[in-house]
């Protein structure tokens, strides 16, 4: 097939935020959205009934992300949508990466979510009478996630789409729910200048844990969730201790323990690895502590030989939207 | 030492309720109290500075519970309290068992909690100016739990003392917190006429679980806790699926799957094993469903050859108190 003229020269651009997955004790199930860091995905209709990725710009070095839609986390969901929904036209896609690659901030999920949110707007205008449901959008975005991380986990896709704190089941049927999160809590996220491959970070994890550790971690997860639901920050803090994954991944991040200690010394409620790393996040309800923690965490990464950048964001930030 | 005359002929009697531990997805960490089923423990001061168990009456067959205080879940905490607090007198104890032995309803915890609550009242009157803290009472009651179950888990002791739904960490430092639980929810508890030894029921559990199952179970636990905290019964129901422990213990309880199916068919939110079993519990917000479920569960046990008795109780029932 050859590409012909665009049906709609304007198209739609979606902003899809970076996300912190795992959130210490919620391995593969919890995630929350950041405020101002994210990818922008523009989708235009094209008469050729296929998906074309025109351009990838922004932070990403082009050679690292495939323009082949079948190998791209924004492309794969759209191929599937085209097959299922048969709108009679195709999609031309431009991606502006705002999320560093391999940063543990849900960049692949954001490109996928941005693409499906932009396509949803396009279909509603050109083809469908109403929006696709959040479950449908998550279903399609997850198709891309499988390409990127080797597994269908909605812990980045769900908060990227819905905003705030989300809970999802690992696997094919994520059954996503939005959880309350305390309005006063800010996330400090610091991203060092290195990349970690999600598949590699998954590869270091032992496939089994002791039943005893499962119970200990469960007690912390329950405290964390109850703390979020009741805005009880002391309880949230009690639940902020990842016994299972952080100890196995910490060595992949130079300076991790110093960065964490710097955040704790600044007075945050807790600090752990964002997603598969190497980014590190901390939570606090005090903006002064957030600023101090960010600086201290960046300084600790520098002492470990890594430049780093940081952001402060409300934990309850909004999800992907048309801009 | 010989026992001499009582310092106080009245003494104090505490009612300590039966409890449902584990609560499906909260193995070793969650528990809630029942309303009208429980043990009564009466403690009198005696001049001899030791602990004497005068009598054990009620449902328990005397031969199954030791009158030796060092082997009794009510005696062990009081021996420790005597050593630590040195009131200058001893404790004479009478236990009236209302909780069937080996039923999975926290009978050993209830006797221990009843004893420490009664002693607390006695000490406040005779010796101390103020109540011991809940943490202190839990600490002492756990001493007895270690005798009974082979491990210090506060998942029966904590709800027995505090009432309602509680969260605790396994081990020496339970760090107990009370969690909100939906006011409208009732527990149906059915107890078949058989005993399961907690140590034996613990023995069937594999010491490891897969990381994948840990995540799947964590997703359910998070949904259950969020459902309880926000009174979202649909979410509580989503979280009511124990993938880890129930499948390994179900075969210890004749007719378990039929009993569970009977409860689910009656329309409960979920149904699982109470503590280490053999009692089975279900939750529902509908009193009609609760009544039907109770009858159907008893009938299912009868079909499996076991007589059974059942109770319906608000999930948020009160903890131990002086009566």
Interface residues (C-beta under 8 A of the other chain):
Chain A: X25 X26 X27 X28 X29 X30 X167 X168 X169 X170 X171 X175 X177 X179 X180 X205 X206 X207 X208 X209 X210 X211 X212 X214 X215 X216 X217 X218 X219 X220 X221 X222 X223 X225 X226 X228 X229 X230 X235 X238 X244
Chain B: X25 X26 X27 X28 X29 X30 X167 X168 X169 X170 X171 X175 X177 X179 X180 X205 X206 X207 X208 X209 X210 X211 X212 X214 X215 X216 X217 X218 X219 X220 X221 X222 X223 X225 X226 X228 X229 X230 X235 X238 X244
